[in-house]
Amino acid sequence: MKDKTMIGDWIRLSTAASYLWVETASVIGLRSWLLLTGQPGAGNEAVRMVAEKYRANVDLALRFASSEPLSPSKAAQISVAHYGKIVTANRKRLSKRRRKPGE
């Protein structure tokens, strides 16, 4: 039974990681469009992007440092969930920005 649970955990992890990968590509595209077109706030977005990456990495490192040792699959699940929340928030925020008023 433990093998079934472990396989299910890895399948859920790989699915979540795949969604994260697709959503990350979307955020990269939205940010690139913003920067390439020179829209208002593009410079602020570039600064925000770097600051968010630093903050996300520090937050995750602190979480791991303050917890007991984890299995590799649990550490990966925590990492994907951590970055997933940030990437989803960025995609939603940047998608709203891309829409024009009245659409």
C-alpha positions as CSV (number, residue, x, y, z in Angstrom):
1,M,0.0,0.0,0.0
2,K,2.9,2.4,0.7
3,D,4.1,2.0,-2.8
4,K,0.7,3.1,-4.2
5,T,0.7,6.2,-1.9
6,M,4.3,7.0,-2.9
7,I,3.5,6.7,-6.6
8,G,0.4,8.8,-6.2
9,D,2.4,11.5,-4.4
10,W,5.0,11.6,-7.3
11,I,2.2,11.7,-9.9
12,R,0.6,14.7,-8.1
13,L,3.9,16.4,-7.7
14,S,4.8,16.0,-11.4
15,T,1.3,17.3,-12.4
16,A,1.7,20.3,-10.1
17,A,5.2,20.9,-11.4
18,S,3.9,20.8,-15.0
19,Y,1.2,23.3,-14.2
20,L,3.8,25.5,-12.6
21,W,6.0,25.3,-15.7
22,V,3.2,26.3,-18.0
23,E,2.1,29.2,-15.7
24,T,5.7,30.3,-15.4
25,A,6.1,30.5,-19.1
26,S,2.9,32.6,-19.3
27,V,4.3,35.0,-16.7
28,I,7.6,35.3,-18.6
29,G,5.6,36.1,-21.8
30,L,3.5,38.7,-20.1
31,R,6.5,40.4,-18.4
32,S,8.5,40.3,-21.6
33,W,5.6,41.9,-23.5
34,L,5.4,44.6,-20.9
35,L,9.1,45.3,-21.0
36,L,9.4,45.1,-24.8
37,T,6.6,47.5,-25.4
38,G,7.8,50.0,-22.9
39,Q,4.4,50.3,-21.2
40,P,4.1,52.6,-18.2
41,G,5.4,50.8,-15.1
42,A,7.7,48.4,-17.0
43,G,10.7,49.5,-15.1
44,N,8.9,49.0,-11.8
45,E,7.9,45.6,-13.0
46,A,11.5,44.6,-13.7
47,V,12.5,45.7,-10.2
48,R,9.5,43.9,-8.7
49,M,10.5,40.7,-10.6
50,V,14.0,40.6,-9.2
51,A,12.8,41.5,-5.6
52,E,10.1,38.8,-5.7
53,K,12.6,36.2,-6.8
54,Y,15.0,37.0,-4.0
55,R,12.1,37.1,-1.4
56,A,10.6,33.9,-2.6
57,N,14.0,32.1,-2.3
58,V,14.7,33.5,1.1
59,D,11.2,32.6,2.4
60,L,11.5,29.0,1.2
61,A,15.1,28.6,2.6
62,L,13.9,29.9,6.0
63,R,11.0,27.5,5.9
64,F,13.3,24.6,5.2
65,A,15.8,25.8,7.8
66,S,13.2,26.0,10.5
67,S,11.6,22.6,9.9
68,E,12.7,19.1,10.6
69,P,14.3,17.1,7.8
70,L,11.9,16.3,5.0
71,S,11.8,13.5,2.5
72,P,12.7,14.5,-1.1
73,S,9.2,14.3,-2.3
74,K,7.8,16.4,0.6
75,A,10.5,19.0,0.0
76,A,9.6,19.1,-3.7
77,Q,5.9,19.4,-2.9
78,I,6.5,22.3,-0.6
79,S,8.7,24.0,-3.1
80,V,6.2,23.6,-6.0
81,A,3.4,24.8,-3.8
82,H,5.4,27.8,-2.5
83,Y,6.4,29.0,-6.0
84,G,3.0,28.1,-7.5
85,K,1.2,30.6,-5.2
86,I,3.6,33.4,-6.3
87,V,3.5,32.6,-10.0
88,T,-0.3,32.3,-10.0
89,A,-0.6,35.7,-8.3
90,N,1.8,37.2,-10.9
91,R,-0.1,35.7,-13.8
92,K,-3.4,37.1,-12.6
93,R,-2.0,40.5,-11.9
94,L,-0.2,40.7,-15.2
95,S,-3.2,39.3,-17.2
96,K,-5.4,42.1,-15.8
97,R,-2.8,44.7,-16.8
98,R,-2.7,43.4,-20.4
99,R,-6.5,43.9,-20.9
100,K,-7.5,47.2,-22.2
101,P,-10.4,49.1,-20.6
102,G,-13.8,48.3,-22.1
103,E,-12.8,44.7,-23.1
